[in-house]
Amino acid sequence: MEDNDKLKYIRHNLVQGFGIPIVLLHGWGGSRASFQALEKNMIESGHTVITVDFAGFGQSEAPPSSWGIYDYANSVKVLFDNLDYGEYYVVGHSFGGRVGIILGKDPRVKKLILCSAAGLKPRRSIRYYFKVWSYKLKKKMGISSKNAGSSDYKKLSPQMKEVFVRVVNQYLNEEAKQITANTLIVWGKLDDTTPLYMAKKLHKKIKGSGLIVLDNAGHYSYMQHQAKFAAIAREFFRQYRDIF
């Protein structure tokens, strides 16, 4: 598929304000509606804000089953081309953070907030490897494994299940080292989906990055502490020079 064709798989909403546009990228299973509070805050602060629905979510149609994380990132890059602002700030949560890690290498992305970003290779327990072995054995023996897979996986169509498997098995450890955007990492201390050790690993990999850990917050810290997260974002985007 040509990159320009990917534009039809990403719906967006743009509210015109001032300065470099802030692009908000939602997590897996979410939509641009999940950023409603942050969008409102940024708009009231005078910013231009762009929210998107990734392919297969919100108002966007499902992509081909062959899609992976780079297709999602390229769909955002094509949107950048189409809007032609030249420079962008990006906020990516969870799956949107995966996309953000890839976009962080794009010279047009000047500032990047990664909030509980997925994409790093996780630590695995012996129990995990036993479950994988057990699943493969049952599959080989023709035994049904109806309960296999995460809750996110089970809710998907067969087409999107193929996309999901491809996305979650693409690790971005090396891509994180290549980020050139001025990056701020914001994490919930109690996050059990993308645990805090991942934030610390990202912080080490991304040169010059900052790290803010929010107490009493989990995977959705930007929703659980809306005012605090918005204040952090406003301060980070207010300054036009590196602050770390």
KOLVO-32955 format. One record per residue (C-alpha): x, y, z. Coordinates in Angstrom, 1 decimal, decimal comma. Example, Ala and Ser with C-alpha at 12.3 -4.5 7.8 and 13.67 -1.06 7.14 Angstrom:
2
REC    east   north      up
REC    12,3    -4,5     7,8
REC    13,7    -1,1     7,1
REM end
This chain:
244
REC    east   north      up
REC     0,0     0,0     0,0
REC     1,3     3,5    -0,9
REC     1,8     5,7     2,1
REC    -0,7     8,3     0,7
REC    -3,4     5,7     0,7
REC    -3,0     5,4     4,5
REC    -4,7     8,8     4,9
REC    -8,1     7,3     4,5
REC    -7,6     5,2     7,6
REC    -7,0     8,0    10,0
REC    -9,8    10,5    11,0
REC    -8,8    13,7    12,6
REC   -10,2    16,8    14,2
REC    -8,3    20,1    14,2
REC    -9,0    23,2    16,3
REC    -7,0    26,2    15,1
REC    -5,2    28,2    17,7
REC    -1,6    29,5    17,8
REC     1,9    28,1    17,5
REC     3,0    24,6    16,8
REC     0,1    22,1    16,7
REC    -0,3    19,6    19,5
REC    -1,2    16,1    18,2
REC    -2,9    13,7    20,6
REC    -2,6    10,0    20,0
REC    -4,8     7,6    21,9
REC    -4,2     4,1    23,3
REC    -5,3     0,8    21,8
REC    -9,1     0,4    22,0
REC    -9,6     4,1    22,6
REC   -10,4     7,0    20,4
REC    -9,8    10,7    20,2
REC   -12,7    11,1    22,7
REC   -10,4     9,8    25,4
REC    -8,4    13,1    25,2
REC   -11,4    15,3    25,5
REC   -10,4    16,9    28,8
REC    -6,7    17,5    27,7
REC    -7,9    18,8    24,3
REC   -10,3    21,3    25,9
REC    -7,5    22,5    28,2
REC    -5,0    22,9    25,4
REC    -7,5    24,8    23,3
REC    -8,4    27,1    26,2
REC    -4,7    27,8    26,5
REC    -4,7    29,0    22,9
REC    -3,0    26,0    21,2
REC    -3,8    24,5    17,9
REC    -4,9    20,9    18,7
REC    -5,2    17,9    16,4
REC    -6,9    14,7    17,7
REC    -6,9    11,5    15,7
REC    -8,8     8,2    15,5
REC    -6,3     5,5    14,6
REC    -7,3     2,9    12,0
REC    -9,9     0,5    13,4
REC   -10,9     2,8    16,3
REC   -13,4     5,6    16,8
REC   -14,7     6,8    13,5
REC   -11,8     5,4    11,4
REC   -12,3     2,2     9,3
REC   -10,3    -0,9    10,1
REC    -7,0    -1,2     8,2
REC    -5,9    -4,3     6,2
REC    -4,9    -7,2     8,3
REC    -1,3    -6,8     7,1
REC    -0,9    -3,6     9,1
REC     1,7    -3,2    11,8
REC     3,0    -0,4    14,0
REC     5,0     1,3    11,2
REC     1,8     1,5     9,1
REC     0,1     3,4    12,0
REC     3,1     5,7    12,3
REC     3,2     6,3     8,6
REC    -0,5     7,2     8,6
REC     0,2    10,0    11,0
REC     3,2    11,1     8,9
REC     0,9    11,3     5,9
REC    -1,5    13,4     7,9
REC     1,4    15,7     8,8
REC     2,2    16,0     5,1
REC    -1,4    16,7     4,3
REC    -1,8    19,4     7,0
REC     1,6    20,9     6,2
REC     2,3    22,8     9,4
REC     6,0    21,9     9,2
REC     6,5    21,3    12,9
REC     4,4    19,4    15,5
REC     4,2    18,5    19,2
REC     3,0    15,0    20,0
REC     1,4    13,4    23,1
REC     1,1     9,6    22,9
REC    -0,6     7,4    25,4
REC     0,1     3,6    25,6
REC    -0,4     2,4    22,0
REC    -0,2     6,0    20,9
REC     3,1     6,1    22,7
REC     4,3     3,3    20,5
REC     3,5     5,4    17,5
REC     5,1     8,4    19,3
REC     8,4     6,6    19,7
REC     8,6     6,1    16,0
REC     7,5     9,7    15,2
REC    10,1    11,0    17,7
REC    12,7    10,4    15,0
REC    10,8    12,6    12,5
REC    12,6    16,0    12,4
REC     9,1    17,7    12,2
REC     8,3    16,5    15,7
REC     9,9    19,0    18,0
REC     8,5    17,9    21,4
REC     7,1    14,6    22,5
REC     5,2    13,5    25,6
REC     5,2     9,7    26,2
REC     2,5     8,8    28,7
REC     2,7     5,1    29,8
REC     4,0     4,3    26,4
REC     4,0     0,7    25,2
REC     6,6    -0,7    22,9
REC     9,6    -1,8    25,0
REC    10,3    -5,5    25,4
REC     8,8    -6,5    28,7
REC    10,3    -8,6    31,5
REC     8,8   -12,1    31,3
REC     8,3   -14,5    34,2
REC     8,6   -18,3    34,1
REC     4,8   -18,4    34,4
REC     4,4   -16,5    31,2
REC     6,7   -18,8    29,3
REC     4,8   -21,8    30,7
REC     1,5   -20,3    29,5
REC     2,9   -19,8    26,0
REC     4,3   -23,4    25,9
REC     0,9   -24,8    27,2
REC    -1,0   -22,8    24,5
REC     1,2   -24,0    21,7
REC     1,0   -27,6    23,0
REC    -2,8   -27,5    23,1
REC    -2,9   -26,0    19,6
REC    -0,6   -28,7    18,3
REC    -2,9   -31,4    19,8
REC    -6,0   -29,7    18,4
REC    -7,4   -28,7    21,8
REC    -9,4   -25,5    21,9
REC    -7,9   -22,6    23,9
REC   -10,9   -20,2    24,0
REC    -9,5   -18,3    26,9
REC    -6,2   -17,6    25,3
REC    -5,1   -14,0    24,8
REC    -5,5   -10,7    26,6
REC    -8,9    -8,9    27,1
REC    -7,9    -6,4    24,4
REC    -7,3    -9,3    22,0
REC   -10,5   -11,2    22,7
REC   -12,7    -8,1    21,8
REC   -11,2    -7,7    18,4
REC   -12,4    -8,9    15,0
REC   -10,4   -11,6    13,2
REC    -8,9    -8,9    11,0
REC    -7,9    -6,7    13,9
REC    -6,5    -9,6    15,9
REC    -3,9   -10,1    13,2
REC    -3,0    -6,4    13,4
REC    -2,8    -6,6    17,2
REC    -0,5    -9,6    17,3
REC     1,8    -7,9    14,8
REC     1,8    -4,6    16,8
REC     2,5    -6,1    20,2
REC     5,3    -8,3    18,9
REC     7,2    -5,3    17,4
REC     9,6    -4,0    20,1
REC    10,9    -0,5    19,8
REC    13,9    -0,5    22,1
REC    16,3     0,5    19,3
REC    13,9     3,1    17,9
REC    13,7     4,8    21,3
REC    17,5     5,4    21,2
REC    17,0     7,3    17,9
REC    14,5     9,8    19,1
REC    15,6    13,4    18,4
REC    12,5    15,2    19,7
REC    12,8    16,9    23,1
REC    11,0    14,3    25,1
REC     9,1    14,2    28,4
REC     8,1    10,9    29,9
REC     5,0    10,9    32,2
REC     4,0     7,8    34,1
REC     1,6     6,6    36,8
REC     3,5     5,1    39,7
REC     0,9     2,3    40,0
REC     0,7     1,5    36,3
REC     0,4    -2,3    36,0
REC    -0,1    -2,4    32,2
REC     3,2    -0,7    31,3
REC     5,0    -0,9    34,7
REC     7,2     1,9    36,0
REC    10,4     0,1    35,1
REC     9,6     0,7    31,4
REC     9,5     4,5    32,1
REC    12,9     4,3    33,6
REC    14,3     2,3    30,6
REC    12,8     4,8    28,2
REC    14,4     7,6    30,2
REC    17,8     6,0    29,9
REC    17,4     5,3    26,2
REC    16,1     8,7    25,1
REC    18,9    11,3    25,3
REC    18,1    14,4    27,3
REC    14,6    13,2    28,2
REC    12,8    14,2    31,4
REC    10,8    11,8    33,6
REC     7,8    12,7    35,8
REC     6,1    10,0    37,9
REC     2,6    10,7    39,2
REC     1,7     9,2    42,6
REC    -1,7     7,5    43,0
REC    -2,0     7,1    39,3
REC    -2,1     4,0    37,1
REC    -2,0     3,5    33,3
REC    -4,4     6,3    32,6
REC    -2,7     9,1    34,6
REC    -3,7    11,7    32,1
REC    -7,3    11,0    32,9
REC    -6,9    10,3    36,6
REC    -5,0    13,6    37,2
REC    -6,4    15,7    34,4
REC    -5,5    19,1    35,9
REC    -1,9    18,1    36,8
REC    -1,2    16,4    33,5
REC    -2,6    19,4    31,6
REC    -0,4    21,8    33,7
REC     2,7    19,6    32,9
REC     1,9    19,6    29,2
REC     1,2    23,4    29,1
REC     4,6    24,1    30,8
REC     6,4    21,7    28,5
REC     4,9    23,1    25,3
REC     5,1    26,7    26,5
REC     8,8    26,9    26,2
REC    10,4    27,0    22,7
REC    13,8    25,9    23,9
REC    14,9    22,6    25,5
REC    14,1    22,6    29,2
REC    16,0    19,4    30,2
REM end
